[in-house]
Amino acid sequence: MNSLLSQQRCLNHAGREAVARCPVCHQCYCRECVTEHDDRLICAACLKKAFPPLARRRFRLARVLRAGQCALGMLTAWLFFYWMGQALLSIPTSFHEGTVWQGGWWEAE
């Protein structure tokens, strides 16, 4: 294929002029269909092939771990407020009524 790149059309968009040729599959693409990876322009299909499925599995695992962290944070917040409520409930009623301060050693009778 020795023709000029300016005369080529994008493989995905027939109405657009090609601006780059993928070094892997040797097809011509417009600006929207190529991306820069490792200092070269490459098409989306070849870029997808460059990443192994293991990387995608790690991404799924990251989502599961993020959801677990969120659940752990919610549980921690719930436990904090539960224990604070229990602490407030353990305060004697006389403290709330103000009678706990009456009859102490500091009051002279």
PyMOL CGO cylinders between C-alpha atoms (Angstrom):
from pymol import cmd
from pymol.cgo import CYLINDER

trace = [
    CYLINDER, 0.00, 0.00, 0.00, 2.15, 2.82, -1.26, 0.3, 1, 1, 1, 1, 1, 1,
    CYLINDER, 2.15, 2.82, -1.26, -0.67, 5.33, -1.73, 0.3, 1, 1, 1, 1, 1, 1,
    CYLINDER, -0.67, 5.33, -1.73, -0.65, 8.62, 0.11, 0.3, 1, 1, 1, 1, 1, 1,
    CYLINDER, -0.65, 8.62, 0.11, -2.24, 8.69, 3.54, 0.3, 1, 1, 1, 1, 1, 1,
    CYLINDER, -2.24, 8.69, 3.54, -4.19, 11.83, 2.63, 0.3, 1, 1, 1, 1, 1, 1,
    CYLINDER, -4.19, 11.83, 2.63, -6.06, 9.87, -0.04, 0.3, 1, 1, 1, 1, 1, 1,
    CYLINDER, -6.06, 9.87, -0.04, -7.04, 7.12, 2.41, 0.3, 1, 1, 1, 1, 1, 1,
    CYLINDER, -7.04, 7.12, 2.41, -10.27, 7.02, 4.39, 0.3, 1, 1, 1, 1, 1, 1,
    CYLINDER, -10.27, 7.02, 4.39, -10.79, 5.84, 7.96, 0.3, 1, 1, 1, 1, 1, 1,
    CYLINDER, -10.79, 5.84, 7.96, -11.62, 2.16, 8.27, 0.3, 1, 1, 1, 1, 1, 1,
    CYLINDER, -11.62, 2.16, 8.27, -14.40, 2.90, 10.82, 0.3, 1, 1, 1, 1, 1, 1,
    CYLINDER, -14.40, 2.90, 10.82, -15.65, 6.23, 9.38, 0.3, 1, 1, 1, 1, 1, 1,
    CYLINDER, -15.65, 6.23, 9.38, -15.73, 6.16, 5.59, 0.3, 1, 1, 1, 1, 1, 1,
    CYLINDER, -15.73, 6.16, 5.59, -16.51, 9.88, 5.33, 0.3, 1, 1, 1, 1, 1, 1,
    CYLINDER, -16.51, 9.88, 5.33, -13.39, 10.95, 7.25, 0.3, 1, 1, 1, 1, 1, 1,
    CYLINDER, -13.39, 10.95, 7.25, -9.87, 11.39, 5.99, 0.3, 1, 1, 1, 1, 1, 1,
    CYLINDER, -9.87, 11.39, 5.99, -7.29, 9.06, 7.51, 0.3, 1, 1, 1, 1, 1, 1,
    CYLINDER, -7.29, 9.06, 7.51, -4.56, 10.74, 9.54, 0.3, 1, 1, 1, 1, 1, 1,
    CYLINDER, -4.56, 10.74, 9.54, -2.65, 7.74, 10.88, 0.3, 1, 1, 1, 1, 1, 1,
    CYLINDER, -2.65, 7.74, 10.88, -1.85, 4.18, 10.08, 0.3, 1, 1, 1, 1, 1, 1,
    CYLINDER, -1.85, 4.18, 10.08, -1.80, 1.61, 12.86, 0.3, 1, 1, 1, 1, 1, 1,
    CYLINDER, -1.80, 1.61, 12.86, 1.68, 0.03, 13.07, 0.3, 1, 1, 1, 1, 1, 1,
    CYLINDER, 1.68, 0.03, 13.07, 0.20, -3.29, 14.19, 0.3, 1, 1, 1, 1, 1, 1,
    CYLINDER, 0.20, -3.29, 14.19, -2.69, -3.98, 11.79, 0.3, 1, 1, 1, 1, 1, 1,
    CYLINDER, -2.69, -3.98, 11.79, -1.56, -1.48, 9.08, 0.3, 1, 1, 1, 1, 1, 1,
    CYLINDER, -1.56, -1.48, 9.08, -5.08, -0.05, 8.65, 0.3, 1, 1, 1, 1, 1, 1,
    CYLINDER, -5.08, -0.05, 8.65, -5.78, 3.69, 8.23, 0.3, 1, 1, 1, 1, 1, 1,
    CYLINDER, -5.78, 3.69, 8.23, -7.78, 5.61, 10.83, 0.3, 1, 1, 1, 1, 1, 1,
    CYLINDER, -7.78, 5.61, 10.83, -9.06, 9.11, 11.56, 0.3, 1, 1, 1, 1, 1, 1,
    CYLINDER, -9.06, 9.11, 11.56, -8.11, 11.16, 14.66, 0.3, 1, 1, 1, 1, 1, 1,
    CYLINDER, -8.11, 11.16, 14.66, -10.92, 9.74, 16.79, 0.3, 1, 1, 1, 1, 1, 1,
    CYLINDER, -10.92, 9.74, 16.79, -10.01, 6.11, 16.11, 0.3, 1, 1, 1, 1, 1, 1,
    CYLINDER, -10.01, 6.11, 16.11, -6.35, 6.18, 17.19, 0.3, 1, 1, 1, 1, 1, 1,
    CYLINDER, -6.35, 6.18, 17.19, -4.69, 6.82, 20.51, 0.3, 1, 1, 1, 1, 1, 1,
    CYLINDER, -4.69, 6.82, 20.51, -1.10, 7.26, 21.62, 0.3, 1, 1, 1, 1, 1, 1,
    CYLINDER, -1.10, 7.26, 21.62, 0.44, 4.31, 23.45, 0.3, 1, 1, 1, 1, 1, 1,
    CYLINDER, 0.44, 4.31, 23.45, 4.17, 3.82, 24.06, 0.3, 1, 1, 1, 1, 1, 1,
    CYLINDER, 4.17, 3.82, 24.06, 4.97, 6.88, 21.93, 0.3, 1, 1, 1, 1, 1, 1,
    CYLINDER, 4.97, 6.88, 21.93, 3.12, 5.61, 18.86, 0.3, 1, 1, 1, 1, 1, 1,
    CYLINDER, 3.12, 5.61, 18.86, -0.38, 5.91, 17.44, 0.3, 1, 1, 1, 1, 1, 1,
    CYLINDER, -0.38, 5.91, 17.44, -2.34, 2.66, 17.64, 0.3, 1, 1, 1, 1, 1, 1,
    CYLINDER, -2.34, 2.66, 17.64, -5.96, 1.73, 16.90, 0.3, 1, 1, 1, 1, 1, 1,
    CYLINDER, -5.96, 1.73, 16.90, -8.40, 0.72, 19.65, 0.3, 1, 1, 1, 1, 1, 1,
    CYLINDER, -8.40, 0.72, 19.65, -8.63, -2.93, 18.54, 0.3, 1, 1, 1, 1, 1, 1,
    CYLINDER, -8.63, -2.93, 18.54, -4.85, -3.41, 18.64, 0.3, 1, 1, 1, 1, 1, 1,
    CYLINDER, -4.85, -3.41, 18.64, -4.61, -1.57, 21.96, 0.3, 1, 1, 1, 1, 1, 1,
    CYLINDER, -4.61, -1.57, 21.96, -7.23, -3.92, 23.42, 0.3, 1, 1, 1, 1, 1, 1,
    CYLINDER, -7.23, -3.92, 23.42, -5.22, -6.91, 22.22, 0.3, 1, 1, 1, 1, 1, 1,
    CYLINDER, -5.22, -6.91, 22.22, -2.08, -5.47, 23.84, 0.3, 1, 1, 1, 1, 1, 1,
    CYLINDER, -2.08, -5.47, 23.84, -3.60, -5.73, 27.33, 0.3, 1, 1, 1, 1, 1, 1,
    CYLINDER, -3.60, -5.73, 27.33, -4.03, -9.30, 28.57, 0.3, 1, 1, 1, 1, 1, 1,
    CYLINDER, -4.03, -9.30, 28.57, -7.32, -10.43, 30.16, 0.3, 1, 1, 1, 1, 1, 1,
    CYLINDER, -7.32, -10.43, 30.16, -5.50, -10.68, 33.51, 0.3, 1, 1, 1, 1, 1, 1,
    CYLINDER, -5.50, -10.68, 33.51, -5.42, -6.88, 33.72, 0.3, 1, 1, 1, 1, 1, 1,
    CYLINDER, -5.42, -6.88, 33.72, -9.20, -6.82, 33.27, 0.3, 1, 1, 1, 1, 1, 1,
    CYLINDER, -9.20, -6.82, 33.27, -9.60, -9.40, 36.06, 0.3, 1, 1, 1, 1, 1, 1,
    CYLINDER, -9.60, -9.40, 36.06, -7.52, -7.23, 38.38, 0.3, 1, 1, 1, 1, 1, 1,
    CYLINDER, -7.52, -7.23, 38.38, -9.81, -4.31, 37.59, 0.3, 1, 1, 1, 1, 1, 1,
    CYLINDER, -9.81, -4.31, 37.59, -12.83, -6.41, 38.65, 0.3, 1, 1, 1, 1, 1, 1,
    CYLINDER, -12.83, -6.41, 38.65, -11.02, -7.41, 41.83, 0.3, 1, 1, 1, 1, 1, 1,
    CYLINDER, -11.02, -7.41, 41.83, -10.30, -3.74, 42.52, 0.3, 1, 1, 1, 1, 1, 1,
    CYLINDER, -10.30, -3.74, 42.52, -14.03, -2.97, 42.27, 0.3, 1, 1, 1, 1, 1, 1,
    CYLINDER, -14.03, -2.97, 42.27, -14.84, -5.75, 44.73, 0.3, 1, 1, 1, 1, 1, 1,
    CYLINDER, -14.84, -5.75, 44.73, -12.17, -4.51, 47.14, 0.3, 1, 1, 1, 1, 1, 1,
    CYLINDER, -12.17, -4.51, 47.14, -13.47, -0.94, 46.85, 0.3, 1, 1, 1, 1, 1, 1,
    CYLINDER, -13.47, -0.94, 46.85, -17.01, -2.13, 47.68, 0.3, 1, 1, 1, 1, 1, 1,
    CYLINDER, -17.01, -2.13, 47.68, -15.63, -4.08, 50.67, 0.3, 1, 1, 1, 1, 1, 1,
    CYLINDER, -15.63, -4.08, 50.67, -13.82, -0.99, 51.92, 0.3, 1, 1, 1, 1, 1, 1,
    CYLINDER, -13.82, -0.99, 51.92, -17.02, 1.02, 51.63, 0.3, 1, 1, 1, 1, 1, 1,
    CYLINDER, -17.02, 1.02, 51.63, -18.96, -1.61, 53.59, 0.3, 1, 1, 1, 1, 1, 1,
    CYLINDER, -18.96, -1.61, 53.59, -16.26, -1.72, 56.27, 0.3, 1, 1, 1, 1, 1, 1,
    CYLINDER, -16.26, -1.72, 56.27, -16.38, 2.07, 56.57, 0.3, 1, 1, 1, 1, 1, 1,
    CYLINDER, -16.38, 2.07, 56.57, -20.16, 2.03, 56.95, 0.3, 1, 1, 1, 1, 1, 1,
    CYLINDER, -20.16, 2.03, 56.95, -19.89, -0.69, 59.62, 0.3, 1, 1, 1, 1, 1, 1,
    CYLINDER, -19.89, -0.69, 59.62, -17.24, 1.30, 61.50, 0.3, 1, 1, 1, 1, 1, 1,
    CYLINDER, -17.24, 1.30, 61.50, -19.41, 4.44, 61.45, 0.3, 1, 1, 1, 1, 1, 1,
    CYLINDER, -19.41, 4.44, 61.45, -22.45, 2.48, 62.62, 0.3, 1, 1, 1, 1, 1, 1,
    CYLINDER, -22.45, 2.48, 62.62, -20.49, 0.89, 65.50, 0.3, 1, 1, 1, 1, 1, 1,
    CYLINDER, -20.49, 0.89, 65.50, -19.12, 4.28, 66.56, 0.3, 1, 1, 1, 1, 1, 1,
    CYLINDER, -19.12, 4.28, 66.56, -22.57, 5.85, 66.78, 0.3, 1, 1, 1, 1, 1, 1,
    CYLINDER, -22.57, 5.85, 66.78, -24.02, 2.73, 68.43, 0.3, 1, 1, 1, 1, 1, 1,
    CYLINDER, -24.02, 2.73, 68.43, -21.37, 2.79, 71.18, 0.3, 1, 1, 1, 1, 1, 1,
    CYLINDER, -21.37, 2.79, 71.18, -21.78, 6.55, 71.65, 0.3, 1, 1, 1, 1, 1, 1,
    CYLINDER, -21.78, 6.55, 71.65, -25.53, 6.00, 72.11, 0.3, 1, 1, 1, 1, 1, 1,
    CYLINDER, -25.53, 6.00, 72.11, -24.90, 3.23, 74.62, 0.3, 1, 1, 1, 1, 1, 1,
    CYLINDER, -24.90, 3.23, 74.62, -22.52, 5.50, 76.53, 0.3, 1, 1, 1, 1, 1, 1,
    CYLINDER, -22.52, 5.50, 76.53, -25.14, 8.25, 76.68, 0.3, 1, 1, 1, 1, 1, 1,
    CYLINDER, -25.14, 8.25, 76.68, -27.78, 5.77, 77.84, 0.3, 1, 1, 1, 1, 1, 1,
    CYLINDER, -27.78, 5.77, 77.84, -25.51, 4.56, 80.66, 0.3, 1, 1, 1, 1, 1, 1,
    CYLINDER, -25.51, 4.56, 80.66, -25.42, 8.02, 82.27, 0.3, 1, 1, 1, 1, 1, 1,
    CYLINDER, -25.42, 8.02, 82.27, -27.67, 7.95, 85.36, 0.3, 1, 1, 1, 1, 1, 1,
    CYLINDER, -27.67, 7.95, 85.36, -30.98, 9.79, 85.31, 0.3, 1, 1, 1, 1, 1, 1,
    CYLINDER, -30.98, 9.79, 85.31, -29.94, 11.89, 88.32, 0.3, 1, 1, 1, 1, 1, 1,
    CYLINDER, -29.94, 11.89, 88.32, -27.27, 13.51, 86.15, 0.3, 1, 1, 1, 1, 1, 1,
    CYLINDER, -27.27, 13.51, 86.15, -29.88, 14.64, 83.63, 0.3, 1, 1, 1, 1, 1, 1,
    CYLINDER, -29.88, 14.64, 83.63, -32.21, 15.95, 86.33, 0.3, 1, 1, 1, 1, 1, 1,
    CYLINDER, -32.21, 15.95, 86.33, -29.43, 17.93, 87.97, 0.3, 1, 1, 1, 1, 1, 1,
    CYLINDER, -29.43, 17.93, 87.97, -29.76, 16.15, 91.31, 0.3, 1, 1, 1, 1, 1, 1,
    CYLINDER, -29.76, 16.15, 91.31, -26.37, 14.47, 91.08, 0.3, 1, 1, 1, 1, 1, 1,
    CYLINDER, -26.37, 14.47, 91.08, -24.75, 17.75, 92.12, 0.3, 1, 1, 1, 1, 1, 1,
    CYLINDER, -24.75, 17.75, 92.12, -26.88, 18.18, 95.25, 0.3, 1, 1, 1, 1, 1, 1,
    CYLINDER, -26.88, 18.18, 95.25, -25.60, 16.90, 98.57, 0.3, 1, 1, 1, 1, 1, 1,
    CYLINDER, -25.60, 16.90, 98.57, -21.95, 16.68, 97.61, 0.3, 1, 1, 1, 1, 1, 1,
    CYLINDER, -21.95, 16.68, 97.61, -18.99, 17.32, 99.90, 0.3, 1, 1, 1, 1, 1, 1,
    CYLINDER, -18.99, 17.32, 99.90, -18.55, 20.83, 98.47, 0.3, 1, 1, 1, 1, 1, 1,
    CYLINDER, -18.55, 20.83, 98.47, -21.90, 21.98, 99.78, 0.3, 1, 1, 1, 1, 1, 1,
    CYLINDER, -21.90, 21.98, 99.78, -21.87, 23.11, 103.39, 0.3, 1, 1, 1, 1, 1, 1,
    CYLINDER, -21.87, 23.11, 103.39, -24.96, 22.20, 105.29, 0.3, 1, 1, 1, 1, 1, 1,
]
cmd.load_cgo(trace, "trace")
